[in-house]
């Protein structure tokens, strides 16, 4: 898909990867970019910069996601690309609080479900549309130190797969963005994320990789190419991969100590 003359919606558009996507799409000639974020002022700043429309929204609330879609359709008549990009991180394991598990589930998983519910009917009616879902390399591999993040990102990948299988023959394209470390506020605030910072990419580079992936209509978009090799190793010998991840966990814990 070429972004030129397309209408794109980006959630989590006020900062990080989302902001970079908004700028990239606008520079690429998008007809319109809708910037949605729980940080309404931040979304408004990005929208003002690129000449887009801003919508304040908590994507963990279905009514807010429906409002994003309604606002975009009212303003532009169609949505060609919906980027379900907003996400959060929570540290901890099985003992993380129920409130933390529920909140990250709403943002990292249900927000994708709410977006699909809201945007797919019109896309299916015209037989054309594109969904970009931001997951993480943690959705293909794992995340040291965070069970909630690992579980929800695996779920996000699984839902993207299901959408691609179910609606691919109806004209719906789906891509799943799975980066490792990206220089965003989330990475800086993640305990134990230091081992990802050495190879962290700028959000602008990630946005360039996304644009290329959308043009090629690839399902997996991997800004860190090495993730594909790690994923192959995991599938090739799961037990060996688990042993390697345990060694990595020891190194991370030693670094934190």
URNORQUI-V157326 format. One record per residue. N is the residue number from 1. PSI is psi in radians with two decimals (NA if undefined). Layout:
# URNORQUI-V157326
n: [N N]
psi: [PSI PSI]
This chain:
# URNORQUI-V157326
n: [1 2 3 4 5 6 7 8 9 10 11 12 13 14 15 16 17 18 19 20 21 22 23 24 25 26 27 28 29 30 31 32 33 34 35 36 37 38 39 40 41 42 43 44 45 46 47 48 49 50 51 52 53 54 55 56 57 58 59 60 61 62 63 64 65 66 67 68 69 70 71 72 73 74 75 76 77 78 79 80 81 82 83 84 85 86 87 88 89 90 91 92 93 94 95 96 97 98 99 100 101 102 103 104 105 106 107 108 109 110 111 112 113 114 115 116 117 118 119 120 121 122 123 124 125 126 127 128 129 130 131 132 133 134 135 136 137 138 139 140 141 142 143 144 145 146 147 148 149 150 151 152 153 154 155 156 157 158 159 160 161 162 163 164 165 166 167 168 169 170 171 172 173 174 175 176 177 178 179 180 181 182 183 184 185 186 187 188 189 190 191 192 193 194 195 196 197 198 199 200 201 202 203 204 205 206 207 208 209 210 211 212 213 214 215 216 217 218 219 220 221 222 223 224 225 226 227 228 229 230 231 232 233 234 235 236 237 238 239 240 241 242 243 244 245 246 247 248 249 250 251 252 253 254 255 256 257]
psi: [2.26 2.35 -0.36 2.29 0.21 2.74 2.10 2.48 2.35 2.05 2.72 0.58 -0.03 -0.38 2.98 -2.38 -0.70 -0.81 -0.72 -0.68 -0.78 -0.81 -0.72 -0.80 -0.72 -0.78 -0.48 0.04 0.36 2.50 -0.62 2.57 2.19 2.12 1.99 2.44 2.65 -0.47 1.54 -0.67 -0.71 -0.72 -0.70 -0.65 -0.78 -0.76 -0.70 -0.68 -0.68 0.01 0.59 -2.98 2.34 2.56 2.17 2.23 2.48 1.88 -0.12 -0.05 2.07 -0.67 -0.60 -0.70 -0.74 -0.63 -0.65 -0.84 -0.77 -0.75 -0.74 -0.75 -0.68 -0.69 -0.61 -0.12 -0.25 2.82 2.06 -0.61 2.13 2.04 1.78 1.52 -0.42 2.47 2.80 2.86 2.57 2.22 2.80 3.01 -2.43 -0.34 0.00 2.58 2.70 -0.64 -0.71 -0.77 -0.75 -0.72 -0.79 -0.56 -0.75 -0.77 -0.79 -0.28 -1.06 -0.49 -0.63 -0.68 -0.81 -0.70 -0.78 -0.77 -0.70 -0.63 -0.41 -0.65 -0.83 -0.65 -0.77 -0.60 -0.67 -0.07 0.55 2.42 2.82 2.31 2.16 2.13 2.13 2.02 -2.03 2.76 -0.43 -0.38 -0.31 -0.49 -1.72 3.10 1.97 2.23 -0.04 1.72 -0.76 -0.71 -0.79 -0.84 -0.78 -0.60 -0.60 -0.73 -0.67 -0.73 -0.77 -0.71 -0.69 -0.74 -0.81 -0.75 -0.75 -0.70 -0.78 -0.66 0.04 -0.63 -0.04 0.21 0.11 2.14 2.54 2.31 2.57 2.02 2.13 1.30 2.84 -2.26 2.30 2.42 1.45 2.99 -0.61 -0.78 -0.75 -0.52 0.02 2.12 2.25 0.14 0.08 -0.62 -0.26 -0.30 -0.52 -0.69 0.31 2.51 2.70 2.52 -0.57 -0.65 -0.73 -0.74 -0.66 -0.72 -0.68 -0.80 -0.73 -0.68 -0.67 -0.70 -0.68 -0.14 0.80 2.46 -1.02 2.12 2.01 1.65 -0.50 1.76 -0.46 -0.36 -0.62 -0.69 -0.73 -0.70 -0.70 -0.74 -0.70 -0.84 -0.58 -0.61 1.51 -0.76 -0.72 -0.70 -0.75 -0.69 -0.72 -0.67 -0.60 -0.67 -0.71 -0.71 -0.72 -0.77 -0.72 -0.79 -0.65 -0.67 -0.70 -0.59 NA]
